[in-house]
Amino acid sequence: MNWKEIYKSRCVSAAAALSQIRNGEMVVPSHAAAEPRYLFNKLVEMKDQFENVGILQGLNIGDAPYAAEECQGHFVIHSFFLGKKNRKCCQEGRGEIIPIHFYAQPVAMREGYLPVDVGLLQVTPPDEEGYVWMGTSCDQTRVIVNRARITIAQVNRNMPHVCGDTRIPVSDIDYFVEHDEDIYELPLISSEDPVAEKIGYYISTLIDDGACLQMGQGTVPNAILKFLEDKKDIGIHTEVFSDNLIPLIEKGVVNGAKKNIDTGKIVATFVQGTKDLYKYVDHNPMIKLMPVDYTNDVGVIARNDKVVAINSALEVDLQGQVVADSIGSKMFSGVGGQLDFLRGAEQSRHGRPIIALPSTAKGGALSRIVGVLKPGTPVTTTRQDVHYVVTEYGIADLFGKSITQRCKALIEIAHPDFREQIEKDFYEYRKAAGQIYFR
């Protein structure tokens, strides 16, 4: 039987495919923008047929109808990284957060620590050689296909063909459901923020010609790019590729010419952004999506020189401990790949691991630089992994510094309104521990 016959024989309705899911099984969808909206909407319509079906997912940027209160008992969320639509569900105890590094997620699936019973993908139509393409999400898609009891794929002509390790033989998919719809988008993020611009400027001074960047999405990454137009031979090895880099690619600033591996390629593990971005990456040979246990492997990252890893934080204490996934004890997002890239940059020749954050939150009412973390706050990145911390007030270089030196450096980049109080809080903390604080 040739691939066309296989494909035709496996095309079914959504209801027919989803009815193959068994109670108590774990459903693992494609990640982020590749999450199959149509299949999940149909699954929720059929919710009364299911009990305790787990949904194991990474970053959720979609509608997450399965996280609604009326789905309790039918579906149970197990999330690596919370988004707006499933955050409330997990905070209220109707779902679980799994603290795990991004690179380790497919490892845990492959080795059986995380169950993968049903894969729920969104792919392109088959190409002339009988392969569907993973589209915008490569990270752990192949592991899902290899481990799942059954794999169901929504075939969507709007899914871009993104180059890299992204093709799956038709014969590896059990059911195909043809349905075209817009895939999930993220709107362009403005960089017209004076605080973000100051942070972006300071970070740009740490980026040399020939550097290899990892950065995410947000006002600070966008602001950084404004100050890189005079740089040369910038490379990209990152988790997510988004719209913000396209202008620098078109100007020739980003060309990957100095990368030691994947030379000339922009390496990422998933893509998310606007429709224009999805058109840009379609069949673009410069873009190379790879599994996350390649992109986020510390050893792979470190093979490139001058890796600059730029990650955000919610809070940093005066020892340099970074909180990026919770507000106090309340989970807000997830561990992600922050530590993967900070350690990769640390081990890179002339690499620079950077934590970037505004000095305050809630309109200036709260300091993000704090003397001591609240009890019960989980630390995302340990103090020994932190080199540079950047706010709109400057750069604190913590590498090789004592606790007292770190304290002084971080107070200098805190908002002036809070410097005295956070120093006092840290003094009381050390005093209670019977330690001397050297002013």
C-alpha positions as a printed NumPy array, in Angstrom:
array([[  0.   ,   0.   ,   0.   ],
       [  1.513,   3.366,  -1.01 ],
       [  1.395,   6.44 ,   1.181],
       [ -1.624,   7.925,  -0.615],
       [ -3.677,   4.823,   0.077],
       [ -2.525,   4.777,   3.707],
       [ -3.454,   8.417,   4.132],
       [ -6.88 ,   8.016,   2.542],
       [ -7.676,   4.951,   4.62 ],
       [ -6.825,   6.81 ,   7.842],
       [ -8.841,   9.995,   7.173],
       [-11.803,   9.986,   9.56 ],
       [-14.105,  12.411,  11.339],
       [-12.969,  14.097,  14.542],
       [-15.578,  12.193,  16.549],
       [-14.416,   8.852,  15.166],
       [-10.778,   9.574,  15.983],
       [-11.351,  11.061,  19.441],
       [-13.638,   8.218,  20.468],
       [-10.517,   6.028,  20.515],
       [ -9.308,   7.818,  23.66 ],
       [ -9.781,   5.741,  26.8  ],
       [-10.721,   6.99 ,  30.257],
       [ -7.677,   7.733,  32.395],
       [ -5.3  ,   8.027,  29.457],
       [ -2.883,  10.913,  28.97 ],
       [ -3.374,  13.063,  25.872],
       [ -0.297,  15.002,  24.753],
       [ -0.886,  17.744,  22.16 ],
       [  1.447,  19.668,  19.895],
       [  2.925,  22.646,  21.685],
       [  1.976,  26.35 ,  21.735],
       [  0.686,  27.659,  18.362],
       [  0.551,  24.111,  16.986],
       [ -2.088,  22.978,  19.475],
       [ -5.004,  21.566,  17.386],
       [ -7.877,  23.915,  18.228],
       [-10.527,  22.044,  16.238],
       [ -9.723,  18.674,  17.794],
       [ -9.811,  20.086,  21.314],
       [-13.103,  21.874,  20.714],
       [-14.575,  18.593,  19.511],
       [-13.087,  16.748,  22.47 ],
       [-14.772,  19.173,  24.866],
       [-18.072,  18.74 ,  23.011],
       [-17.7  ,  15.018,  23.695],
       [-16.654,  15.509,  27.34 ],
       [-19.509,  13.436,  28.79 ],
       [-17.933,  10.371,  27.168],
       [-14.729,  10.784,  29.161],
       [-13.552,  10.546,  32.768],
       [-10.173,  11.672,  34.121],
       [ -8.513,  12.039,  30.744],
       [ -5.212,  13.789,  31.344],
       [ -3.953,  16.596,  29.102],
       [ -0.187,  17.02 ,  29.294],
       [  0.934,  20.277,  27.734],
       [  3.647,  22.875,  27.59 ],
       [  3.053,  26.586,  27.042],
       [ -0.617,  27.201,  26.354],
       [ -1.386,  30.213,  24.153],
       [ -4.747,  28.913,  22.965],
       [ -8.307,  28.832,  24.27 ],
       [ -7.883,  25.822,  26.617],
       [-11.617,  24.959,  26.693],
       [-10.743,  21.742,  28.552],
       [ -9.61 ,  23.854,  31.547],
       [-13.106,  25.26 ,  32.165],
       [-14.835,  24.389,  35.447],
       [-17.52 ,  22.383,  33.657],
       [-14.813,  20.031,  32.394],
       [-13.731,  19.062,  35.906],
       [-13.806,  15.298,  36.281],
       [-13.663,  14.83 ,  32.528],
       [-10.215,  16.304,  31.915],
       [ -7.259,  16.865,  34.234],
       [ -4.599,  19.398,  33.243],
       [ -0.936,  18.515,  33.728],
       [  1.073,  21.538,  32.631],
       [  4.768,  22.282,  32.236],
       [  4.12 ,  25.99 ,  31.681],
       [  0.943,  27.899,  32.5  ],
       [ -0.713,  30.36 ,  30.133],
       [ -3.592,  32.777,  30.604],
       [ -6.287,  30.216,  29.87 ],
       [ -5.136,  27.329,  32.065],
       [ -3.485,  29.281,  34.913],
       [ -6.662,  29.648,  36.986],
       [ -7.433,  25.96 ,  36.604],
       [ -4.1  ,  24.897,  38.088],
       [ -4.055,  27.602,  40.755],
       [ -7.45 ,  26.353,  41.959],
       [ -6.253,  22.763,  42.178],
       [ -8.122,  21.456,  39.147],
       [ -4.828,  20.817,  37.436],
       [ -1.188,  20.156,  38.232],
       [  2.04 ,  21.947,  37.39 ],
       [  5.069,  19.773,  36.584],
       [  8.391,  21.485,  37.413],
       [ 10.828,  20.225,  34.794],
       [ 13.412,  21.745,  32.478],
       [ 12.232,  22.151,  28.89 ],
       [ 15.038,  19.977,  27.494],
       [ 14.063,  17.172,  29.917],
       [ 10.417,  16.928,  28.882],
       [ 10.97 ,  14.641,  25.866],
       [ 13.583,  12.731,  27.888],
       [ 10.986,  12.019,  30.589],
       [  8.495,  10.918,  27.928],
       [ 11.001,   8.714,  26.142],
       [ 12.092,   7.01 ,  29.348],
       [  8.555,   6.453,  30.633],
       [  8.479,   8.938,  33.506],
       [  5.669,  10.817,  31.795],
       [  2.868,   8.799,  30.163],
       [  2.103,   9.442,  26.504],
       [ -1.01 ,   7.502,  25.521],
       [ -2.549,   9.663,  22.815],
       [ -0.788,  12.194,  20.614],
       [ -2.932,  15.073,  19.368],
       [ -1.068,  16.918,  16.622],
       [ -1.661,  19.589,  14.012],
       [  0.249,  19.114,  10.762],
       [  0.453,  20.134,   7.112],
       [ -1.115,  18.079,   4.336],
       [  1.223,  15.352,   3.035],
       [  3.981,  16.41 ,   0.662],
       [  4.818,  14.581,  -2.56 ],
       [  7.   ,  12.094,  -0.701],
       [  4.311,  11.108,   1.792],
       [  5.387,  13.169,   4.783],
       [  3.354,  15.582,   6.881],
       [  5.263,  18.467,   8.498],
       [  5.028,  19.321,  12.2  ],
       [  4.541,  22.995,  11.418],
       [  5.267,  25.47 ,  14.189],
       [  6.196,  23.029,  16.942],
       [  9.072,  20.554,  16.822],
       [ 10.117,  20.385,  20.492],
       [  8.792,  16.965,  21.57 ],
       [  6.501,  16.097,  18.684],
       [  8.537,  13.166,  17.402],
       [  8.728,  11.616,  20.859],
       [  4.941,  11.929,  21.14 ],
       [  4.484,  10.108,  17.825],
       [  6.955,   7.384,  18.785],
       [  5.573,   6.789,  22.288],
       [  1.815,   7.212,  21.903],
       [ -0.565,   4.261,  21.672],
       [ -2.386,   6.206,  18.962],
       [ -1.625,   9.487,  17.215],
       [ -4.379,  11.727,  15.849],
       [ -3.397,  14.569,  13.542],
       [ -5.467,  17.539,  12.426],
       [ -4.45 ,  18.291,   8.843],
       [ -4.552,  22.025,   8.278],
       [ -3.517,  23.767,   5.07 ],
       [ -2.798,  26.93 ,   7.071],
       [  0.037,  25.241,   8.952],
       [  3.408,  26.438,   7.59 ],
       [  6.087,  24.046,   6.364],
       [  8.954,  24.858,   8.734],
       [ 12.302,  23.325,   7.825],
       [ 14.44 ,  21.21 ,  10.149],
       [ 13.707,  17.887,  11.818],
       [ 10.002,  18.34 ,  11.162],
       [  8.74 ,  15.667,   8.743],
       [  6.684,  12.637,   9.81 ],
       [  5.846,   9.712,   7.492],
       [  2.118,   9.334,   6.905],
       [  2.436,   5.727,   8.048],
       [  3.396,   6.891,  11.578],
       [  0.021,   8.595,  12.155],
       [ -3.026,   6.494,  13.078],
       [ -5.839,   8.943,  12.259],
       [ -6.037,  12.066,  10.124],
       [ -8.78 ,  14.663,  10.566],
       [ -8.864,  17.231,   7.78 ],
       [ -9.907,  20.666,   8.96 ],
       [ -8.56 ,  24.068,   7.927],
       [ -8.562,  26.98 ,  10.369],
       [ -6.289,  29.784,  11.509],
       [ -3.612,  28.541,  13.834],
       [ -3.074,  30.35 ,  17.107],
       [ -1.316,  33.706,  16.857],
       [  0.39 ,  36.125,  19.203],
       [  0.038,  39.804,  18.28 ],
       [  3.094,  41.962,  17.819],
       [  4.465,  43.118,  21.152],
       [  5.205,  46.814,  21.403],
       [  8.692,  47.981,  22.323],
       [  7.551,  51.544,  23.01 ],
       [  8.223,  51.257,  26.708],
       [ 10.844,  53.574,  28.236],
       [ 11.761,  51.075,  30.97 ],
       [ 12.159,  48.248,  28.448],
       [ 14.232,  50.523,  26.219],
       [ 16.671,  51.291,  29.025],
       [ 17.01 ,  47.6  ,  29.855],
       [ 17.413,  46.81 ,  26.163],
       [ 20.173,  49.377,  25.8  ],
       [ 22.146,  48.013,  28.756],
       [ 21.841,  44.457,  27.454],
       [ 22.954,  45.527,  23.971],
       [ 26.277,  46.654,  25.479],
       [ 26.894,  43.041,  26.467],
       [ 26.341,  41.743,  22.919],
       [ 29.435,  41.703,  20.706],
       [ 29.772,  41.138,  16.971],
       [ 29.493,  37.432,  16.213],
       [ 27.415,  36.71 ,  19.321],
       [ 24.837,  33.926,  19.313],
       [ 21.562,  35.003,  20.936],
       [ 18.829,  33.272,  22.853],
       [ 15.874,  35.439,  23.748],
       [ 12.133,  35.087,  24.081],
       [  9.201,  37.356,  23.34 ],
       [  8.251,  40.528,  25.159],
       [  8.921,  44.218,  25.453],
       [ 12.526,  43.777,  26.606],
       [ 13.633,  41.429,  23.776],
       [ 12.   ,  43.766,  21.278],
       [ 13.738,  46.765,  22.806],
       [ 17.125,  45.035,  22.669],
       [ 16.816,  44.626,  18.926],
       [ 16.56 ,  48.388,  18.444],
       [ 20.16 ,  48.691,  19.581],
       [ 21.646,  45.895,  17.489],
       [ 21.46 ,  47.409,  14.009],
       [ 25.171,  48.261,  14.036],
       [ 26.19 ,  44.746,  15.103],
       [ 27.625,  42.176,  12.693],
       [ 27.256,  38.43 ,  12.145],
       [ 24.75 ,  37.785,  14.91 ],
       [ 23.628,  34.17 ,  15.253],
       [ 20.468,  32.713,  16.77 ],
       [ 20.123,  29.501,  18.777],
       [ 16.973,  29.764,  20.852],
       [ 13.727,  28.168,  21.986],
       [ 11.159,  30.291,  20.202],
       [ 11.455,  32.165,  16.914],
       [  9.095,  35.123,  16.555],
       [  8.419,  38.258,  14.506],
       [ 10.853,  40.467,  16.398],
       [ 13.956,  39.1  ,  14.657],
       [ 12.774,  39.439,  11.059],
       [ 13.91 ,  43.09 ,  10.556],
       [ 17.469,  42.24 ,  11.674],
       [ 17.554,  39.217,   9.373],
       [ 16.456,  41.333,   6.425],
       [ 19.148,  43.925,   7.246],
       [ 21.818,  41.24 ,   7.333],
       [ 22.631,  41.765,  11.016],
       [ 21.425,  38.25 ,  11.843],
       [ 23.123,  35.816,   9.472],
       [ 24.668,  33.152,  11.702],
       [ 27.974,  33.396,   9.848],
       [ 30.111,  33.005,  12.979],
       [ 28.255,  30.078,  14.535],
       [ 30.367,  26.99 ,  15.149],
       [ 27.405,  24.676,  14.56 ],
       [ 24.338,  25.14 ,  12.369],
       [ 26.243,  27.904,  10.607],
       [ 23.97 ,  30.282,   8.73 ],
       [ 20.844,  28.795,  10.311],
       [ 18.399,  30.205,  12.843],
       [ 17.845,  27.306,  15.219],
       [ 14.725,  27.132,  17.393],
       [ 12.362,  24.484,  18.691],
       [  9.04 ,  26.26 ,  18.08 ],
       [  7.604,  29.269,  16.282],
       [  4.833,  31.566,  17.451],
       [  3.677,  35.006,  16.392],
       [  1.605,  36.581,  13.649],
       [  0.349,  35.334,  10.292],
       [  3.175,  37.287,   8.667],
       [  5.647,  35.264,  10.7  ],
       [  4.038,  32.003,   9.608],
       [  4.315,  33.109,   5.98 ],
       [  7.943,  34.081,   6.552],
       [  8.984,  30.697,   7.945],
       [  7.081,  28.633,   5.362],
       [  9.7  ,  26.666,   3.37 ],
       [ 12.362,  29.15 ,   4.547],
       [ 15.661,  27.204,   4.503],
       [ 17.295,  29.6  ,   6.966],
       [ 14.918,  28.464,   9.728],
       [ 15.796,  25.146,  11.338],
       [ 13.436,  23.699,  13.932],
       [ 14.981,  20.98 ,  16.073],
       [ 13.778,  18.869,  19.023],
       [ 14.06 ,  20.641,  22.357],
       [ 16.525,  18.101,  23.708],
       [ 18.839,  19.429,  20.99 ],
       [ 18.122,  23.174,  21.153],
       [ 18.156,  23.265,  24.956],
       [ 20.958,  20.789,  25.529],
       [ 23.605,  22.64 ,  27.557],
       [ 26.432,  20.937,  25.664],
       [ 24.958,  21.858,  22.288],
       [ 24.346,  25.466,  23.315],
       [ 27.91 ,  25.8  ,  24.605],
       [ 29.423,  24.668,  21.304],
       [ 28.769,  28.127,  19.897],
       [ 31.006,  30.959,  21.091],
       [ 29.708,  34.195,  22.631],
       [ 26.31 ,  32.799,  23.539],
       [ 24.204,  35.543,  25.116],
       [ 21.19 ,  34.059,  26.9  ],
       [ 18.579,  36.637,  27.9  ],
       [ 15.852,  35.484,  30.265],
       [ 13.267,  37.279,  32.354],
       [ 12.335,  37.089,  36.019],
       [  9.511,  38.036,  38.325],
       [ 11.802,  38.589,  41.294],
       [ 15.484,  38.467,  42.268],
       [ 16.717,  38.485,  45.853],
       [ 19.939,  40.036,  47.111],
       [ 21.772,  36.729,  46.966],
       [ 20.969,  36.47 ,  43.263],
       [ 18.262,  33.816,  43.483],
       [ 15.834,  34.13 ,  40.572],
       [ 12.1  ,  33.512,  40.67 ],
       [ 10.576,  33.278,  37.211],
       [  7.603,  30.926,  37.539],
       [  5.676,  31.945,  40.65 ],
       [  4.418,  34.896,  42.629],
       [  5.16 ,  33.844,  46.181],
       [  3.84 ,  30.295,  46.401],
       [  1.26 ,  30.809,  43.632],
       [  2.365,  29.312,  40.328],
       [  2.26 ,  31.767,  37.442],
       [  4.067,  30.158,  34.479],
       [  6.71 ,  27.412,  34.533],
       [ 10.375,  26.536,  34.646],
       [ 10.795,  26.465,  30.863],
       [ 14.296,  26.585,  29.446],
       [ 15.749,  29.41 ,  31.51 ],
       [ 18.361,  27.339,  33.301],
       [ 19.129,  25.324,  30.15 ],
       [ 20.299,  28.459,  28.362],
       [ 21.89 ,  30.231,  31.312],
       [ 24.127,  27.229,  31.886],
       [ 24.77 ,  26.833,  28.169],
       [ 25.847,  30.471,  27.942],
       [ 28.01 ,  30.107,  31.048],
       [ 29.863,  27.199,  29.435],
       [ 30.136,  28.927,  26.054],
       [ 33.46 ,  30.582,  25.234],
       [ 32.966,  34.271,  26.152],
       [ 29.294,  33.555,  26.858],
       [ 27.06 ,  35.846,  28.901],
       [ 24.042,  34.588,  30.885],
       [ 21.644,  37.486,  31.574],
       [ 18.544,  37.912,  33.728],
       [ 16.507,  40.981,  32.747],
       [ 13.616,  42.531,  34.644],
       [ 12.052,  45.923,  35.38 ],
       [ 12.954,  47.147,  38.848],
       [  9.316,  47.387,  39.967],
       [  5.89 ,  45.816,  39.462],
       [  2.277,  46.952,  39.881],
       [  2.898,  50.473,  38.626],
       [  5.903,  51.003,  40.841],
       [  4.23 ,  49.787,  44.032],
       [  6.437,  46.71 ,  44.455],
       [ 10.161,  46.142,  44.042],
       [ 11.215,  43.173,  41.934],
       [ 14.623,  43.251,  43.62 ],
       [ 13.939,  42.01 ,  47.14 ],
       [ 16.029,  41.466,  50.231],
       [ 14.567,  38.036,  50.98 ],
       [ 12.141,  35.801,  49.098],
       [  8.759,  35.123,  50.682],
       [  8.51 ,  31.802,  52.545],
       [  7.449,  29.004,  50.224],
       [  8.659,  30.739,  47.061],
       [ 10.241,  28.196,  44.681],
       [ 13.567,  29.297,  43.183],
       [ 13.732,  28.916,  39.402],
       [ 17.435,  29.661,  38.965],
       [ 19.93 ,  29.21 ,  41.755],
       [ 22.249,  32.01 ,  42.8  ],
       [ 25.359,  30.242,  41.519],
       [ 23.891,  30.148,  37.999],
       [ 23.358,  33.913,  37.823],
       [ 25.974,  36.176,  36.225],
       [ 24.351,  39.385,  34.973],
       [ 21.16 ,  40.965,  36.281],
       [ 19.886,  43.979,  34.338],
       [ 17.205,  46.517,  35.202],
       [ 16.554,  50.013,  33.867],
       [ 19.065,  51.236,  36.472],
       [ 22.018,  49.309,  35.117],
       [ 23.914,  46.023,  35.112],
       [ 24.891,  43.982,  38.167],
       [ 27.699,  41.527,  37.413],
       [ 27.451,  38.85 ,  40.104],
       [ 29.877,  36.276,  38.741],
       [ 32.533,  35.39 ,  41.309],
       [ 31.117,  37.849,  43.822],
       [ 30.554,  37.23 ,  47.532],
       [ 27.099,  37.521,  49.067],
       [ 27.909,  41.009,  50.361],
       [ 29.247,  42.12 ,  46.968],
       [ 26.131,  40.738,  45.269],
       [ 23.944,  42.552,  47.746],
       [ 25.596,  45.882,  46.992],
       [ 25.527,  45.36 ,  43.22 ],
       [ 21.826,  44.452,  43.2  ],
       [ 20.837,  47.342,  45.469],
       [ 22.462,  49.701,  42.953],
       [ 20.134,  48.512,  40.172],
       [ 17.011,  48.419,  42.341],
       [ 14.54 ,  51.285,  42.183],
       [ 15.814,  54.114,  44.431],
       [ 12.538,  54.187,  46.372],
       [ 13.14 ,  50.656,  47.656],
       [ 16.909,  50.443,  48.124],
       [ 16.961,  51.302,  51.806],
       [ 14.149,  48.885,  52.668],
       [ 15.498,  45.885,  50.765],
       [ 18.919,  46.386,  52.364],
       [ 17.251,  46.494,  55.77 ],
       [ 15.287,  43.319,  55.027],
       [ 18.473,  41.513,  54.054],
       [ 20.279,  42.793,  57.16 ],
       [ 17.509,  41.414,  59.392],
       [ 17.626,  38.095,  57.513],
       [ 21.355,  37.69 ,  58.098],
       [ 21.105,  38.906,  61.673],
       [ 18.456,  36.255,  62.413],
       [ 20.795,  33.652,  60.987],
       [ 23.6  ,  34.853,  63.263],
       [ 25.612,  36.172,  60.331],
       [ 27.466,  39.479,  59.988],
       [ 26.366,  41.816,  57.202],
       [ 29.232,  43.992,  55.982],
       [ 27.88 ,  47.338,  54.88 ]])
